[in-house]
Amino acid sequence: MELGVFLSQELLPRILHGIQFEATRYAMGTLTLFVGVWLILSHFIQFRKIRARSPRKAQMWMELKNSMRTILVFVAMDIVVFDNSVTGLFKIYDDVSLFGWGYFWLSIPMVLFIHDTYFYWTHRAMHHPKLFKFFHLTHHRSHNPTPFTAYSFAPGEAIVEYMFVPVAFMLIPIHHSAMYIVLTIMIFKNAMGHCGYELMPTSWARIPVLGWLTTVTHHDMHHEKANGNYALYFTFWDRLMGTEHKDYFDRLDAIAFKTKTRNQTEVLEPAE
């Protein structure tokens, strides 16, 4: 195949399809949180706002610019990794009957657990002084994050974040649709963790099992303090390795107190 034909009929459509997929996924998660929480619900859940000050528009434009670059990195990596992969290297399948519906649904939390482990250790590694500036500084320029911070990465960090996908495909069999569900959970959890409003019941943090789920406050504290609270979905790696902030529960208690006070005020206020 001639180079011109390859570029116009093979590579360009592949790039455009990749950009469309990644941009749609990014918009689906970030815009849902931005419109739903910042524009529609913010007045009603103001007492659940984690920081007193709100980020400036300039920061959000910076995050969007960085996110567009991240999308291009993801698409390039997708082409390099999957379009040139050795047959049989990745355990991707399309026929549910190969492993059954039980495994299909079980594989989703399995992949999320693997991702949380991958995320914790790579995230913690990128905070090493010799790696931070090259990999992770761009993300932490959003000291007070917004939903658009979700993809605000330097190219190096974007590659690290992307590489979980081929790692997961090599470790366990994953149905295409199950992976799409995981990718959807990823972007929503990522955007939610940066949204600046505590959306989860604060009481869950002290309840067995539910306490293993990270809250918005958990990751917001990571941006505020620029260390600790490294995990994405679950708290057990931070607790096991002693990297969870000691005042995490105090922060949740403060939000719970504001919520209780707000609710009591609404009950006591006379109806107009």
JOUR-V802574 format. One record per residue. N is the residue number from 1. RES is the residue in one small letter. PHI is phi as a letter, one per 40 degrees, with the letter a starting at -180 (NA if undefined). OMEGA is omega in whole degrees, -180 to 180 (NA if undefined). BURIAL is + if it has 9 or more other ideal C-beta (glycine too) atoms within 8 Angstrom, else -. Layout:
# JOUR-V802574
<<N	RES	PHI	OMEGA	BURIAL> <N	RES	PHI	OMEGA	BURIAL>>
This chain:
# JOUR-V802574
<<1	m	NA	179	-> <2	e	c	-177	-> <3	l	d	-179	-> <4	g	c	179	-> <5	v	c	179	+> <6	f	c	-178	+> <7	l	c	-174	+> <8	s	c	-174	-> <9	q	b	-178	-> <10	e	b	-172	+> <11	l	c	-177	+> <12	l	c	176	+> <13	p	d	179	-> <14	r	c	180	+> <15	i	c	-178	+> <16	l	c	178	-> <17	h	c	179	-> <18	g	c	179	+> <19	i	c	180	+> <20	q	c	-179	-> <21	f	c	-176	-> <22	e	c	179	+> <23	a	c	179	+> <24	t	c	179	-> <25	r	c	178	+> <26	y	c	-179	+> <27	a	c	-179	-> <28	m	d	-179	+> <29	g	c	-174	+> <30	t	c	-179	+> <31	l	c	177	+> <32	t	d	180	+> <33	l	c	-178	+> <34	f	c	-179	+> <35	v	c	-176	+> <36	g	c	-175	+> <37	v	c	-174	+> <38	w	c	-174	+> <39	l	c	-175	-> <40	i	c	-172	-> <41	l	c	-172	-> <42	s	d	-180	+> <43	h	c	-176	-> <44	f	c	-179	-> <45	i	b	-179	+> <46	q	d	-180	-> <47	f	c	177	+> <48	r	b	176	+> <49	k	c	-173	+> <50	i	c	178	+> <51	r	b	-180	+> <52	a	c	-178	-> <53	r	c	178	-> <54	s	b	179	-> <55	p	c	179	+> <56	r	c	180	-> <57	k	c	-180	-> <58	a	c	178	-> <59	q	c	-179	+> <60	m	c	176	+> <61	w	c	177	-> <62	m	c	-180	+> <63	e	c	179	+> <64	l	c	178	+> <65	k	c	178	-> <66	n	c	-179	+> <67	s	c	177	+> <68	m	c	177	-> <69	r	c	178	+> <70	t	c	179	+> <71	i	d	178	+> <72	l	c	177	+> <73	v	c	179	+> <74	f	d	-179	+> <75	v	c	179	+> <76	a	c	179	-> <77	m	c	179	+> <78	d	c	-180	+> <79	i	c	-178	+> <80	v	c	-174	-> <81	v	c	-171	+> <82	f	c	-179	-> <83	d	c	180	-> <84	n	b	-176	-> <85	s	c	176	+> <86	v	c	-180	-> <87	t	d	179	-> <88	g	g	-179	-> <89	l	c	-178	-> <90	f	b	-175	+> <91	k	c	179	+> <92	i	c	178	+> <93	y	b	-178	+> <94	d	b	-177	-> <95	d	c	-177	-> <96	v	d	-177	-> <97	s	c	179	-> <98	l	c	-178	-> <99	f	b	179	+> <100	g	g	-179	-> <101	w	c	179	-> <102	g	c	179	-> <103	y	c	179	+> <104	f	d	-178	+> <105	w	c	178	-> <106	l	c	-177	-> <107	s	c	-178	+> <108	i	c	175	+> <109	p	c	176	-> <110	m	c	-180	+> <111	v	c	178	+> <112	l	c	177	+> <113	f	c	179	+> <114	i	c	180	+> <115	h	c	180	+> <116	d	c	178	+> <117	t	c	178	+> <118	y	c	-178	+> <119	f	c	-178	+> <120	y	d	-173	+> <121	w	c	177	+> <122	t	c	179	+> <123	h	c	179	+> <124	r	c	179	+> <125	a	c	-179	-> <126	m	c	175	+> <127	h	c	175	+> <128	h	c	-176	-> <129	p	d	-178	-> <130	k	c	-178	-> <131	l	b	-170	+> <132	f	d	-174	+> <133	k	c	-177	-> <134	f	c	-173	-> <135	f	c	-160	+> <136	h	b	-177	+> <137	l	c	-179	+> <138	t	d	-179	+> <139	h	c	-177	+> <140	h	c	171	+> <141	r	c	172	+> <142	s	c	-179	+> <143	h	c	175	-> <144	n	b	-166	+> <145	p	c	174	+> <146	t	b	177	+> <147	p	d	-179	+> <148	f	c	177	+> <149	t	c	-173	+> <150	a	d	-179	+> <151	y	b	-177	+> <152	s	c	-175	+> <153	f	b	163	+> <154	a	c	-180	+> <155	p	d	180	+> <156	g	c	179	-> <157	e	c	178	+> <158	a	d	178	+> <159	i	c	178	+> <160	v	c	-179	+> <161	e	c	-179	+> <162	y	c	-170	+> <163	m	c	175	+> <164	f	c	-176	+> <165	v	d	177	+> <166	p	c	177	+> <167	v	c	179	+> <168	a	c	-179	+> <169	f	c	179	+> <170	m	c	-174	-> <171	l	c	-176	-> <172	i	b	175	+> <173	p	c	-178	+> <174	i	b	175	+> <175	h	c	-180	+> <176	h	d	-177	+> <177	s	c	178	-> <178	a	c	179	+> <179	m	c	176	+> <180	y	c	177	-> <181	i	c	178	+> <182	v	c	-180	+> <183	l	c	177	+> <184	t	c	177	+> <185	i	c	-180	+> <186	m	d	-174	+> <187	i	c	178	+> <188	f	c	179	+> <189	k	c	179	+> <190	n	c	-180	+> <191	a	c	180	+> <192	m	c	-180	+> <193	g	c	-180	+> <194	h	b	-170	+> <195	c	c	174	+> <196	g	g	177	+> <197	y	b	178	+> <198	e	c	-175	+> <199	l	c	-178	+> <200	m	c	175	-> <201	p	c	-177	-> <202	t	c	-179	+> <203	s	c	-178	-> <204	w	c	-175	+> <205	a	c	-178	+> <206	r	b	179	-> <207	i	c	178	-> <208	p	d	-178	-> <209	v	g	179	-> <210	l	c	179	-> <211	g	c	178	+> <212	w	c	179	-> <213	l	c	177	+> <214	t	c	176	+> <215	t	b	175	+> <216	v	c	180	+> <217	t	d	-178	+> <218	h	d	-178	+> <219	h	c	178	+> <220	d	c	178	+> <221	m	c	177	+> <222	h	c	179	+> <223	h	c	-179	+> <224	e	c	-174	+> <225	k	c	178	+> <226	a	g	172	-> <227	n	a	179	-> <228	g	g	180	+> <229	n	f	-172	+> <230	y	c	-172	+> <231	a	c	-178	+> <232	l	b	-175	+> <233	y	c	-170	+> <234	f	b	-176	+> <235	t	c	-168	+> <236	f	c	178	-> <237	w	c	178	+> <238	d	c	-178	+> <239	r	c	179	-> <240	l	c	-177	-> <241	m	c	176	-> <242	g	g	-179	-> <243	t	b	176	+> <244	e	c	-178	+> <245	h	c	-175	-> <246	k	c	-178	-> <247	d	c	-180	-> <248	y	d	-179	+> <249	f	c	178	-> <250	d	c	178	-> <251	r	c	178	+> <252	l	c	178	+> <253	d	c	179	+> <254	a	c	177	-> <255	i	c	178	+> <256	a	c	179	+> <257	f	c	178	-> <258	k	c	179	+> <259	t	c	-180	+> <260	k	c	-180	-> <261	t	c	179	+> <262	r	c	-179	+> <263	n	c	179	-> <264	q	c	179	-> <265	t	c	-179	-> <266	e	c	179	-> <267	v	c	-176	-> <268	l	c	-178	-> <269	e	c	180	-> <270	p	c	179	-> <271	a	c	-180	-> <272	e	c	NA	->>
